[in-house]
Amino acid sequence: MITVGLIGTGYAAKRRAEAFQNSSLSDLIAVVGNSAENTQSFCDNYQIKSFSTWQELVNDSSIDLVCICNVNRDHGSIVRGALLANKHVIVEYPLTLNPLEAEDLIQLAQEKQKLLHVEHIEILGGVHQALKQHLPAIGNPFLARYSTILAKEKVTPHWTYHYDYYGFPLMAAVSRINRFTDLFGEVDLVNCNARFWDASEVGYFSACWCQAQILFKNEMMVTITYGKGNQFKNSDRTLEVYGDKGKIVFEGEKGKIITAEEEIEIEVGTRRGLFVQDTEIVLEHLTTGKPLYIDNRASAYSLKVAGATLQSYKNKQSIKL
């Protein structure tokens, strides 16, 4: 039985808690949250104990595995603390908001001979799996566009709309970049623009927009657009990949291949249950040695590219990797 301590009480933490409690391989025993009220409610719901600080949790000798599901800003420091306390670690992406720290944390995990797993459920998702499967149907890909816009009429203060807690959007949402580094490899050039609208509460924004143009070394060009908040009146989730024999389009969970001769609908798996799937893969890895679905170096590389988008935005110039 792998004993587990959870850091965070939000959506991801709840999905993790359910997965750990439904597994025969793990025993969820403790949690620490940001507020006393939310933590107590979480403890009552899952019948586990609480700690006052994450430092107390990671240093508890009864815990084997620490799962980090709290604000992005604190990921790096908690990962480091947990590894130094000789714990296995699961952390929701991003591993850290400092790309330069990522390699240090990966090295520390190797030195401690402990698991460090960065969640990237976008790789497990139906859209990505369908894209990988059907990509040969469009010949040689050369252009892609990925847009994720979340329109919100009213934005209330939440850490995902906080400049520091959330981080630069394309680093916080590094999964958008990781999809393409997984498919197309190394990046040559990055250019990024962004805009933010301040909220009435200090430290928060009410809307943001980022757009990055990423040129890969194989000459693949990808444009990633990410936006959310009250400046948008319509949501959008569209992924298009163009090849010399046609294109693949995903609108939400619906996909199709379009060529000069025909349009073919393609089957796309559900997004439901991905946190459970990720959790089960990690537990099997720890107990049987079954391989994970993503390597830490791949996660760190996509984070490096995301860091280049921030650098490009700040310096108002293209960044060569």
C-alpha positions as CSV (number, residue, x, y, z in Angstrom):
1,M,0.0,0.0,0.0
2,I,1.4,3.4,-1.0
3,T,0.4,6.0,1.5
4,V,-0.4,9.4,0.0
5,G,-0.5,13.0,1.1
6,L,-2.4,15.6,-1.0
7,I,-1.6,19.3,-1.3
8,G,-4.6,21.3,-2.5
9,T,-8.4,21.0,-2.3
10,G,-9.5,22.2,-5.7
11,Y,-10.9,20.3,-8.8
12,A,-7.7,18.4,-9.5
13,A,-7.2,17.5,-5.9
14,K,-10.7,16.0,-5.7
15,R,-10.2,13.9,-8.8
16,R,-6.9,12.7,-7.4
17,A,-8.5,11.9,-4.0
18,E,-11.2,9.8,-5.7
19,A,-8.6,8.0,-7.8
20,F,-6.3,7.2,-4.8
21,Q,-9.3,6.0,-2.7
22,N,-10.6,3.8,-5.4
23,S,-7.3,2.1,-6.0
24,S,-6.2,-1.1,-4.3
25,L,-2.6,0.1,-4.5
26,S,-2.9,3.4,-2.5
27,D,-4.1,4.8,0.8
28,L,-4.9,8.5,0.9
29,I,-4.3,9.6,4.5
30,A,-3.8,13.4,4.6
31,V,-4.3,16.7,2.9
32,V,-3.3,20.3,3.4
33,G,-5.2,23.2,1.8
34,N,-5.1,27.0,1.4
35,S,-8.1,27.7,3.7
36,A,-9.2,26.0,6.9
37,E,-12.8,25.9,5.8
38,N,-12.0,24.1,2.5
39,T,-9.5,21.8,4.1
40,Q,-12.0,20.7,6.8
41,S,-14.7,20.1,4.2
42,F,-12.2,18.0,2.1
43,C,-11.3,16.0,5.2
44,D,-14.9,15.3,6.1
45,N,-15.7,14.2,2.5
46,Y,-12.8,11.8,2.1
47,Q,-12.3,10.9,5.8
48,I,-8.7,11.8,6.0
49,K,-6.6,14.0,8.4
50,S,-5.2,17.4,7.7
51,F,-1.9,19.3,8.2
52,S,-1.5,23.0,8.9
53,T,1.3,23.5,6.3
54,W,2.7,21.6,3.3
55,Q,6.1,21.4,5.1
56,E,4.5,19.3,7.9
57,L,2.9,17.0,5.3
58,V,6.0,16.3,3.2
59,N,8.0,15.6,6.4
60,D,5.6,13.2,7.9
61,S,7.2,9.8,8.0
62,S,4.0,7.9,7.4
63,I,3.6,9.3,3.8
64,D,5.3,7.7,0.8
65,L,3.9,9.8,-2.0
66,V,3.1,13.5,-2.2
67,C,0.6,14.7,-4.8
68,I,0.8,18.5,-5.5
69,C,-2.4,20.1,-6.8
70,N,-2.2,23.7,-5.5
71,V,-1.3,27.1,-7.0
72,N,1.4,27.1,-9.8
73,R,3.6,29.5,-8.0
74,D,4.4,27.0,-5.2
75,H,5.0,23.9,-7.3
76,G,8.8,24.2,-7.5
77,S,9.4,24.8,-3.8
78,I,7.0,22.0,-2.7
79,V,8.5,19.5,-5.2
80,R,12.0,20.3,-3.8
81,G,10.8,20.0,-0.2
82,A,9.1,16.7,-0.8
83,L,12.1,15.2,-2.6
84,L,14.5,16.4,0.1
85,A,12.1,14.6,2.6
86,N,12.6,11.4,0.5
87,K,9.1,11.3,-0.9
88,H,7.8,10.2,-4.3
89,V,6.1,13.2,-6.1
90,I,3.3,13.8,-8.5
91,V,2.8,17.4,-9.5
92,E,0.2,18.9,-11.9
93,Y,1.9,20.9,-14.7
94,P,3.8,23.1,-14.6
95,L,6.6,21.5,-12.7
96,T,7.7,25.0,-11.8
97,L,7.2,28.6,-13.0
98,N,11.0,28.9,-13.4
99,P,12.2,26.8,-16.3
100,L,15.8,27.0,-15.1
101,E,14.7,25.2,-11.9
102,A,13.2,22.3,-13.7
103,E,16.5,20.5,-14.5
104,D,17.6,20.9,-10.9
105,L,14.4,19.3,-9.6
106,I,14.8,16.4,-12.1
107,Q,18.4,15.9,-11.1
108,L,17.4,16.0,-7.4
109,A,14.8,13.2,-8.0
110,Q,17.5,11.1,-9.6
111,E,19.9,11.6,-6.8
112,K,17.3,10.7,-4.2
113,Q,16.1,7.8,-6.4
114,K,12.5,8.9,-6.0
115,L,9.8,9.3,-8.6
116,L,9.1,12.8,-9.9
117,H,6.1,12.7,-12.2
118,V,4.7,15.8,-14.0
119,E,1.1,15.3,-15.0
120,H,0.4,15.9,-18.7
121,I,-3.0,14.4,-19.2
122,E,-3.3,16.2,-22.6
123,I,-1.0,13.5,-24.0
124,L,-3.5,10.8,-22.7
125,G,-6.5,12.7,-24.0
126,G,-8.7,11.6,-27.0
127,V,-7.8,14.6,-29.2
128,H,-4.1,14.1,-28.9
129,Q,-4.3,10.3,-29.4
130,A,-6.5,10.7,-32.4
131,L,-4.2,13.4,-33.9
132,K,-1.2,11.1,-33.5
133,Q,-3.0,8.2,-35.1
134,H,-4.4,10.1,-38.1
135,L,-1.5,12.5,-38.8
136,P,0.0,10.4,-41.6
137,A,-3.3,10.8,-43.5
138,I,-2.5,14.4,-44.3
139,G,1.0,13.8,-45.6
140,N,3.8,16.1,-44.5
141,P,2.5,18.6,-41.9
142,F,3.7,22.1,-42.1
143,L,1.2,24.4,-40.3
144,A,-1.0,24.2,-37.2
145,R,-3.3,26.4,-35.3
146,Y,-4.6,25.8,-31.8
147,S,-7.0,28.1,-30.1
148,T,-8.5,27.8,-26.6
149,I,-10.7,30.7,-25.5
150,L,-12.8,30.5,-22.4
151,A,-15.5,33.3,-22.2
152,K,-16.6,34.2,-18.7
153,E,-19.3,36.9,-18.2
154,K,-18.3,37.4,-14.6
155,V,-14.9,36.7,-13.2
156,T,-14.6,36.3,-9.4
157,P,-11.2,36.3,-7.6
158,H,-9.6,33.0,-8.1
159,W,-5.9,31.9,-8.1
160,T,-6.2,31.0,-11.9
161,Y,-6.8,34.8,-12.5
162,H,-3.9,35.9,-10.2
163,Y,-0.8,37.2,-11.8
164,D,1.6,35.5,-9.4
165,Y,-0.3,32.4,-8.3
166,Y,-1.1,31.4,-11.9
167,G,1.9,32.7,-13.7
168,F,2.3,33.7,-17.4
169,P,-0.6,32.0,-19.2
170,L,1.5,29.9,-21.7
171,M,3.6,28.6,-18.8
172,A,0.7,27.9,-16.6
173,A,-1.0,26.2,-19.6
174,V,2.2,24.6,-20.9
175,S,0.1,21.6,-22.0
176,R,-0.8,23.7,-25.2
177,I,2.9,23.7,-26.1
178,N,3.7,20.2,-24.9
179,R,1.1,18.8,-27.4
180,F,3.3,20.1,-30.3
181,T,6.7,19.3,-28.9
182,D,5.5,15.8,-28.4
183,L,4.5,15.7,-32.1
184,F,7.1,17.8,-33.8
185,G,10.2,17.8,-31.6
186,E,12.7,20.6,-31.1
187,V,11.9,24.3,-31.5
188,D,14.0,26.9,-33.4
189,L,12.2,30.2,-32.9
190,V,9.5,31.6,-30.6
191,N,7.5,34.9,-30.9
192,C,4.8,35.9,-28.4
193,N,2.4,38.7,-27.8
194,A,0.0,39.1,-24.9
195,R,-2.5,41.4,-23.2
196,F,-4.0,41.5,-19.7
197,W,-7.0,43.4,-18.3
198,D,-6.7,44.2,-14.6
199,A,-9.4,43.2,-12.2
200,S,-10.7,45.5,-9.4
201,E,-8.9,43.3,-6.9
202,V,-5.2,44.0,-6.5
203,G,-3.0,41.3,-8.1
204,Y,-5.8,39.8,-10.2
205,F,-6.7,40.1,-13.9
206,S,-10.2,39.8,-15.3
207,A,-9.1,38.6,-18.8
208,C,-5.9,37.6,-20.6
209,W,-4.9,36.9,-24.2
210,C,-1.7,35.3,-25.4
211,Q,-0.6,34.3,-28.9
212,A,2.7,32.5,-29.7
213,Q,4.2,31.6,-33.0
214,I,6.5,28.6,-32.7
215,L,8.8,27.6,-35.5
216,F,10.1,24.0,-35.1
217,K,13.5,22.9,-36.4
218,N,11.7,20.7,-39.0
219,E,10.1,24.0,-40.3
220,M,6.7,23.2,-38.8
221,M,4.9,26.4,-37.9
222,V,2.5,26.4,-34.9
223,T,0.3,29.3,-33.7
224,I,-1.1,28.9,-30.2
225,T,-3.8,31.2,-28.9
226,Y,-4.9,31.2,-25.3
227,G,-7.5,33.5,-23.8
228,K,-10.0,33.6,-21.0
229,G,-12.1,36.1,-19.0
230,N,-14.8,38.7,-19.4
231,Q,-13.4,40.3,-22.5
232,F,-14.5,37.3,-24.5
233,K,-18.1,36.8,-25.5
234,N,-17.7,33.4,-27.1
235,S,-15.6,30.3,-26.2
236,D,-13.6,28.4,-28.7
237,R,-11.5,25.2,-28.8
238,T,-10.2,24.5,-32.2
239,L,-7.1,22.6,-33.4
240,E,-6.1,22.5,-37.0
241,V,-3.1,20.8,-38.6
242,Y,-2.3,21.3,-42.3
243,G,-0.4,18.8,-44.4
244,D,0.5,18.6,-48.1
245,K,-2.3,16.1,-48.6
246,G,-5.1,17.7,-46.5
247,K,-5.8,18.8,-42.9
248,I,-7.1,17.5,-39.6
249,V,-9.6,19.6,-37.7
250,F,-10.8,19.2,-34.1
251,E,-13.6,21.4,-32.8
252,G,-14.0,20.5,-29.2
253,E,-14.2,16.7,-29.1
254,K,-15.2,16.3,-32.8
255,G,-12.6,15.6,-35.4
256,K,-12.4,15.1,-39.1
257,I,-9.8,14.7,-41.9
258,I,-10.4,17.0,-44.9
259,T,-8.7,16.3,-48.3
260,A,-9.5,17.5,-51.8
261,E,-11.6,14.3,-52.4
262,E,-13.5,13.8,-49.1
263,E,-14.2,14.6,-45.5
264,I,-13.9,11.8,-43.0
265,E,-15.1,12.0,-39.4
266,I,-12.6,10.4,-36.9
267,E,-13.4,8.9,-33.5
268,V,-12.2,10.9,-30.5
269,G,-11.9,9.4,-27.0
270,T,-13.5,11.1,-24.0
271,R,-11.8,13.6,-21.8
272,R,-13.4,12.1,-18.7
273,G,-11.3,10.0,-16.3
274,L,-7.9,11.3,-17.3
275,F,-6.8,12.2,-13.8
276,V,-7.8,8.6,-12.8
277,Q,-5.8,7.2,-15.7
278,D,-2.7,9.3,-14.8
279,T,-3.0,8.2,-11.2
280,E,-3.3,4.5,-12.0
281,I,-0.3,4.7,-14.3
282,V,1.9,6.3,-11.6
283,L,0.8,3.7,-9.0
284,E,1.5,0.8,-11.4
285,H,4.9,2.3,-12.1
286,L,5.7,2.5,-8.4
287,T,4.5,-1.1,-7.7
288,T,5.4,-3.0,-10.9
289,G,7.9,-0.8,-12.8
290,K,5.5,-0.3,-15.7
291,P,6.8,2.7,-17.8
292,L,5.2,6.1,-17.5
293,Y,3.7,7.9,-20.6
294,I,5.9,11.0,-20.4
295,D,9.5,11.6,-19.6
296,N,10.5,14.5,-17.3
297,R,13.0,15.8,-20.0
298,A,10.1,16.2,-22.4
299,S,8.1,18.1,-19.8
300,A,11.1,20.3,-19.0
301,Y,11.7,21.0,-22.6
302,S,8.1,22.2,-23.3
303,L,8.5,24.4,-20.2
304,K,11.6,25.8,-21.6
305,V,9.7,26.8,-24.8
306,A,7.0,28.3,-22.6
307,G,9.6,30.3,-20.8
308,A,10.7,31.6,-24.2
309,T,7.2,32.9,-24.8
310,L,7.4,34.9,-21.7
311,Q,10.8,36.2,-22.6
312,S,9.6,37.2,-26.1
313,Y,6.5,39.0,-24.6
314,K,8.7,40.9,-22.2
315,N,11.4,41.8,-24.6
316,K,9.2,42.3,-27.6
317,Q,11.4,40.3,-29.8
318,S,11.7,36.7,-31.2
319,I,13.6,34.3,-29.1
320,K,15.9,31.6,-30.7
321,L,16.2,28.5,-28.6
